[in-house]
Amino acid sequence: MATQTLSNIANLLASNYGQLIVDSLSTDATSTGTHLHGLGTSLFPGRTVTGRLRENSRVFIGGADAGTSGRYARQWPVLASVGTASSYSAGDPYPTATAATFGNAYLDWARTWDSMEFDNMSNAASKGVSVVGGAQLDAYMRIMEAKIKALFASIETQLVGAGSGDDLAGMKSFLASTGTYANINLALGYWNPIVTDLGGSTDVALNDIRAILRSMDNNNARANEIWCSLTQFHKIEALMTTSIRYVDTSSADPLLRAILLDGIPVYPISSMNGTTLTDDEIWFVNTDLLELRFLPIAPSSADTGVETLETSYEGYPIGVDVTDTGKDSTGVVLKAYPQLCCLNPSGFGALTGCKTTF
């Protein structure tokens, strides 16, 4: 990557903009740049997956269950079948014994990173601090904060995805009727969410939503939140003009309050907007069955070569590796180890293929 020195950055900011710095973070600076959505980049964090899970106390630091270190990836047994009880008469023989059936579910940690590079001489000359518009600006930390926001924006994008490549297993990895999730076939009755495809040319209707809710009820499932893109949020809002109700909570977006649909709040999720994967979907979510976990990153006495330092951003653990660039500059890699765990996909529902045009 190209090197931009700290002194150059500080001087440009001071001469052109004074003290004011406005974030308009995107994936690049061209007309094709995509604005970042996620922790620290959204005006209203309650409209992100991370924010929704945090508001429901479903974000955890560390692993779960196995071992004593609190660092293991999620592994859990799923009690799938216990047999059926029935009535009987006085003379009936005892029924044949049946064993309970278990599934073994497990997920791995994922890895997400971003990188920076700084010129060593400029860093030494400026001591990392320059005066900008009458206030001290640590240029190194200013860029690092933006890079960390990009790191968590990537995690947010992965949280609504299908877990392709090295991505974490996001919501779409288990909101499906085929494939496997956590080593268990999604087509199995005890693991299968309720998914209905509208085909892409039909606007969502209240009957579609209520059919999903009735099917979930047959699975002993009940959504406590509905997540969708802003496109589908506006379509749902249009369906309810005569009977619309809003969520009245202090955490609600003051500019766009959540709708109550059959007593369930509907939240627009920023990272679902404008993508071919999720803009046409509506998810029926039980947050009690979700866990967003971050693996703590701490220096190890057994480290050789690169030493990983640990820091945090809004309470989430981040690793910092200093790398050798092969020239008179310093490379820094920021990284996080996240994991999204759905304990039971059959507790969820989804409407896919909803019309996205108005």
C-alpha positions in Angstrom: 0.0 0.0 0.0 1.2 3.6 -0.6 2.8 5.4 2.3 1.3 8.6 3.6 3.5 10.2 6.3 2.1 11.5 9.6 3.6 14.9 9.0 2.0 15.2 5.5 -1.4 14.2 6.9 -1.2 16.6 9.8 0.0 19.5 7.6 -2.7 18.9 5.0 -5.4 18.8 7.7 -4.0 22.0 9.3 -3.7 24.0 6.1 -6.9 23.0 4.4 -9.4 22.1 7.1 -8.2 23.4 10.5 -9.6 21.5 13.4 -12.6 20.0 11.6 -12.4 16.4 10.4 -15.6 14.8 9.0 -15.8 11.0 8.6 -17.2 9.9 5.3 -15.8 6.4 5.3 -16.1 4.2 2.3 -14.3 1.3 0.7 -12.6 3.6 -1.8 -12.6 7.3 -2.8 -14.1 6.8 -6.3 -17.6 6.9 -7.5 -17.9 3.2 -6.8 -17.0 3.5 -3.1 -19.4 1.9 -0.7 -20.1 3.6 2.6 -19.2 1.5 5.6 -22.0 0.2 7.9 -21.2 -1.1 11.3 -19.9 -0.4 14.8 -18.8 3.2 15.0 -19.8 4.1 11.4 -23.6 4.1 11.8 -25.5 7.1 13.1 -27.8 4.8 15.0 -26.1 1.6 16.2 -29.5 0.0 17.0 -29.9 -0.4 13.2 -26.9 -2.8 13.0 -26.8 -6.5 13.8 -24.1 -5.8 16.3 -26.2 -3.1 17.9 -29.4 -5.2 18.0 -27.5 -8.1 19.7 -25.8 -5.7 22.2 -29.2 -4.2 23.1 -30.4 -7.7 23.8 -27.3 -8.6 25.8 -26.2 -11.2 23.3 -22.6 -10.1 22.8 -20.0 -11.9 24.7 -16.2 -11.7 25.1 -14.6 -15.2 25.1 -15.6 -18.7 24.2 -18.3 -20.9 25.6 -18.5 -23.9 27.8 -15.6 -26.2 26.9 -12.5 -26.0 28.9 -11.5 -23.5 31.6 -9.7 -20.9 29.5 -12.9 -19.4 28.0 -11.4 -19.4 24.5 -12.9 -22.4 22.8 -15.1 -22.0 19.8 -18.8 -22.9 20.4 -19.7 -26.6 20.5 -23.0 -27.8 21.8 -25.2 -30.9 21.7 -28.7 -30.6 20.2 -31.4 -32.8 21.7 -33.3 -33.7 18.5 -35.8 -36.4 19.5 -37.1 -38.0 22.7 -39.9 -40.1 21.2 -43.6 -39.8 21.4 -45.8 -40.4 24.5 -49.2 -42.0 24.0 -52.2 -43.2 25.9 -52.6 -46.9 26.8 -55.0 -49.4 28.4 -54.5 -51.5 31.5 -53.5 -54.7 29.6 -51.0 -53.2 27.2 -47.4 -54.4 27.3 -44.7 -51.9 27.9 -43.6 -50.2 24.7 -40.1 -50.7 23.2 -37.5 -48.5 24.7 -36.4 -45.6 22.5 -33.2 -43.6 22.9 -33.0 -39.9 22.7 -31.3 -38.5 19.6 -28.7 -35.8 19.7 -27.0 -33.7 17.0 -23.4 -32.4 17.5 -23.2 -28.7 16.5 -19.9 -26.8 16.4 -18.6 -23.6 14.8 -15.1 -22.1 14.3 -13.8 -18.7 15.1 -13.4 -16.4 12.1 -10.6 -13.9 11.4 -11.0 -10.3 10.1 -8.1 -7.8 9.6 -7.1 -4.5 8.2 -3.6 -2.9 7.8 -1.8 0.4 8.0 1.6 1.7 7.1 3.6 4.7 8.4 6.9 6.2 7.4 9.4 5.8 10.3 11.3 9.1 9.9 8.2 11.2 9.9 6.8 9.3 12.8 10.0 10.0 14.8 10.2 13.6 13.7 6.6 14.4 14.6 6.5 12.1 17.7 3.1 11.1 16.4 1.5 14.4 17.4 0.9 17.5 15.4 -1.0 20.7 16.1 -4.0 21.1 13.9 -6.4 24.1 14.2 -5.3 24.9 17.7 -5.8 21.4 19.0 -3.5 18.4 19.2 -4.2 15.7 16.8 -2.5 12.3 17.1 -2.5 11.4 13.4 -1.5 7.8 14.1 -4.5 7.3 16.4 -6.9 9.2 14.1 -6.1 6.8 11.2 -6.1 3.8 13.5 -9.6 4.7 14.7 -10.9 4.9 11.1 -9.2 1.5 10.3 -10.9 -0.1 13.3 -14.2 1.2 12.1 -13.5 -0.4 8.8 -12.6 -3.6 10.6 -16.0 -3.7 12.4 -17.8 -2.6 9.2 -16.4 -5.8 7.6 -17.6 -7.9 10.5 -21.1 -6.3 10.3 -21.3 -7.1 6.5 -20.3 -10.7 7.3 -23.0 -10.9 10.0 -25.7 -10.6 7.4 -23.9 -12.9 4.9 -23.7 -16.6 4.1 -20.2 -17.3 5.4 -18.5 -17.7 2.1 -14.7 -18.0 1.9 -13.1 -17.0 5.2 -16.1 -15.0 6.4 -17.8 -15.9 9.7 -21.0 -17.9 9.4 -23.6 -15.0 9.3 -27.3 -14.9 9.4 -27.8 -16.3 5.8 -25.7 -19.3 6.6 -28.6 -20.8 8.7 -31.6 -19.0 7.2 -31.9 -21.6 4.4 -33.6 -24.9 3.8 -30.6 -26.6 2.2 -26.9 -27.0 3.1 -25.4 -27.5 6.5 -25.0 -25.2 9.5 -22.8 -26.0 12.4 -22.2 -29.5 11.0 -26.0 -30.3 10.9 -28.1 -30.6 7.8 -30.5 -27.7 7.5 -33.1 -30.0 5.8 -33.6 -32.0 9.0 -36.9 -31.2 10.7 -35.4 -30.2 14.1 -32.9 -27.8 12.5 -34.9 -26.4 9.6 -36.0 -22.7 9.8 -39.2 -21.6 8.1 -38.2 -20.0 4.7 -40.6 -18.8 2.1 -39.4 -17.5 -1.3 -41.7 -14.9 -2.9 -39.9 -15.2 -6.3 -38.7 -11.6 -6.6 -41.7 -10.1 -8.4 -44.2 -9.9 -5.6 -44.4 -7.2 -2.8 -44.6 -8.6 0.7 -48.1 -8.9 2.1 -49.3 -9.1 5.6 -50.6 -12.6 4.8 -47.0 -13.7 3.9 -45.7 -12.4 7.2 -48.4 -14.0 9.3 -48.0 -17.3 7.4 -44.4 -17.3 8.5 -45.4 -16.5 12.1 -48.0 -19.3 12.1 -45.5 -21.8 10.7 -42.9 -20.8 13.4 -45.5 -21.2 16.0 -45.9 -24.8 14.9 -42.2 -25.2 15.6 -42.6 -23.7 19.1 -40.8 -20.7 17.8 -41.5 -17.1 18.3 -39.6 -14.1 17.0 -38.9 -11.2 19.3 -37.6 -9.0 16.5 -38.0 -8.7 12.7 -35.0 -7.5 10.7 -35.0 -6.2 7.1 -33.5 -3.7 4.7 -34.9 -0.2 4.7 -36.6 -1.1 1.4 -38.7 -3.8 3.0 -39.2 -1.7 6.1 -40.9 0.9 4.0 -43.0 -1.8 2.3 -44.1 -3.2 5.6 -44.9 0.4 6.8 -47.1 0.9 3.8 -49.1 -2.2 4.6 -50.0 -0.9 8.0 -51.0 2.7 7.4 -54.4 2.3 9.0 -53.2 0.3 12.1 -49.5 1.2 12.5 -47.9 1.2 15.9 -44.4 2.2 16.8 -42.0 1.0 19.5 -41.7 3.5 22.3 -38.3 3.0 23.8 -35.3 5.3 24.5 -33.1 3.2 22.3 -35.3 3.5 19.2 -34.0 5.6 16.2 -35.6 9.0 16.7 -35.8 9.6 13.0 -37.1 6.1 12.0 -38.9 4.3 14.9 -39.4 0.6 14.8 -42.8 -0.6 13.7 -44.8 -3.0 15.9 -46.2 -5.9 13.7 -48.4 -8.3 15.7 -46.5 -7.1 18.8 -43.0 -7.7 17.3 -40.8 -4.7 16.6 -39.5 -4.4 13.0 -36.0 -2.9 12.7 -34.3 -1.8 9.5 -30.7 -3.1 9.4 -28.2 -0.8 7.6 -26.0 -3.6 6.3 -29.0 -5.3 4.6 -29.6 -2.2 2.4 -28.8 -2.3 -1.3 -27.3 -5.8 -1.5 -28.3 -8.5 -3.8 -28.1 -10.9 -0.9 -30.4 -9.3 1.7 -32.2 -6.3 0.3 -35.1 -8.6 -0.7 -35.3 -10.5 2.6 -37.2 -10.2 5.9 -35.9 -12.1 8.9 -37.9 -13.3 11.9 -35.3 -13.4 14.7 -35.2 -14.8 18.2 -32.2 -13.0 19.7 -32.2 -15.3 22.7 -30.9 -18.0 20.3 -28.0 -15.9 19.0 -24.6 -15.3 20.4 -22.0 -12.9 19.0 -18.7 -13.7 20.5 -15.2 -12.2 20.3 -12.1 -14.1 21.2 -9.8 -12.2 23.6 -6.4 -11.5 22.0 -3.6 -11.2 24.5 0.2 -11.6 24.3 1.5 -15.1 25.0 4.7 -16.0 26.7 5.3 -18.5 23.9 5.1 -15.9 21.2 8.0 -16.0 18.7 8.6 -13.5 16.0 5.7 -11.1 15.8 4.2 -10.2 19.2 0.5 -9.5 19.3 -0.6 -6.6 21.5 -4.2 -6.4 22.8 -6.4 -3.3 22.8 -10.1 -2.8 22.6 -12.7 -0.7 20.7 -16.0 0.0 22.4 -15.3 -3.0 24.7 -14.5 -5.4 21.8 -11.0 -7.1 21.8 -8.6 -6.2 19.0 -5.2 -7.6 18.2 -2.4 -5.3 17.0 0.6 -6.9 15.1 3.6 -4.8 14.0 4.9 -6.2 10.7 8.1 -5.8 8.7 7.5 -3.9 5.4 11.0 -4.5 4.2 11.6 -0.7 4.0 11.9 2.3 6.3 8.3 2.2 7.4 6.2 0.4 9.9 3.3 -1.9 9.0 0.5 -2.5 11.5 -2.2 -5.2 11.2 -5.4 -4.8 13.2 -7.4 -8.0 13.7 -10.4 -9.5 15.5 -11.6 -13.0 16.0 -15.5 -13.0 15.9 -18.1 -15.8 15.9 -21.9 -15.6 15.4 -23.6 -18.7 16.8 -27.3 -19.6 16.2 -28.2 -22.2 18.8 -31.3 -23.4 17.0 -32.1 -22.4 13.4 -35.6 -23.9 13.7 -36.4 -21.0 15.9 -36.1 -18.5 13.0 -38.0 -17.6 9.8 -37.3 -15.7 6.6 -39.2 -14.3 3.7 -36.8 -14.2 0.6 -37.3 -12.9 -2.9 -39.4 -9.9 -1.9 -39.9 -7.3 -4.6 -37.3 -4.5 -4.1 -38.8 -1.9 -6.5 -41.6 0.5 -5.8 
